[in-house]
Amino acid sequence: MTFPSPTDPRITPIPAAATDLARVLAGHELTRSTCTRPIRLVGSRTLVHRATGEIVHDFHSAHQPNSMITVPCGNRRHTVCPSCSTLYKYDAYHLIAAGLRGGKNTTPTVAAHPRIFVTLTAPSFGPVHLGPAKNGNPRPCGPRRTGPDCHTWHPVGDPLIGTPLDPGTYDYTGHVLFNAYAGALWSRFTTETRRTLADLAGIERRDLRTVTTVAFAKVAEYQTRGVVHFHAVIRLDGANGPGSTAPARMTTALLTRSVRTAAKRTTVTTPSPGAMSFRTLRWGRQLDIRTIGSSDDDDSALSDAVVARYVAKYATKGTEASGIADLRPLPCRTCDGQGLQVKPTEPGKLQRPCPDCHGLGRSTTWAALGLSNHALTLVRTCWKLGGREELAGLRLRRWAHTFGFRGHFATKSRSYSTTFGALRDERAAYTAAQRDQALGLPSSADLVVVNDWHYAGRGPLPDTPTPAPPGQVSQEPAAASAGGGR
């Protein structure tokens, strides 16, 4: 990984109040920008005064051009919708930053707590073609001492980067199972970190909560080979959460040592898929731990702005790095990937193939997906393993389009900082205040919003009028202008 220097002159501190205002205003404008795949709605919105029951405003889509309105799709992936993705990235940045420097109902004292930035990688499942180094310098792909090698200097964007040198010996099953169990591996890792921290500090494991609390926020990123790894912020608080300070012995060095040890100890054992033996999954050998905002003159320390930007950037990415830009779930909706009719048939008769997928269980053929050989093999491996009874709980067919990974891309512990929901509520409150001002309603008006909207399809409306310039308030309902979270 290559991070900007903490002393980069381009990174300047911004007052908290100015930051909050800029975020709300920017988010408000983003919700009014062009969504590439908006949701069409028909219906009405009524504003009713709570005390008197008086209807103070009534809006109906029938009075609008095309007799409907649109709301943002809210997709977090940049390849799907750049507008909604940017809004999600803004929220992710401030969620991470709040846990590093305070704000958004998080005490500023967290900036003095021990904090580290950790990258946990996946193990090797076989040698793959290498591209330029992390610093951008070109490097040779090989040669290797044993097995297949490659003497090519692959440029950026070469489709061979991340694909196996020898697809016949590449462990595709292990690759898919690691993605499927990545969430469980992270959960075991956090538990092992707490246990190791207690052992190194000389505290009984059951008493650790009375001394310190481990808070975290993480994001999943796909490597070019199609396997996920995690970037995480880990922070030590006092026993009462962010508002309290951990004892002096709970240092950044102790936290770093605990994470390093826990990463080596963490394992997850999978069921035995068919004739294969049980698998023990663990993190890869590459483990990167960096201090955040060190109090001493440590050139390797990262600023909170750098970390928040780095995490937010990957919160909007998906499998596009592995050659899949916008692949949707594959199982047939009628038979849920089984290939057979789900309705009970007459006694004594065999179930017939699903009429919608003709027994494939998929909504399309493999050739129609248009994937590279490596990506297609990963998808087909997910589909094959998803048909095994012992792995049914993983729902690998449902998540074949993500190479088996079924966890959330961005997660955090409850005490880390604010939530995405709170950030959306703040933006919605700002939008409602703008709406009331445009309607001439007092700011203290106690209103009840009655929404009655129905789905009417997707896509921009034909001949959509030009959006109102900044500073003016659209007459669309608050639901239309305050969306765009996930």
Disulfide bonds with the S-S distance in Angstrom:
none
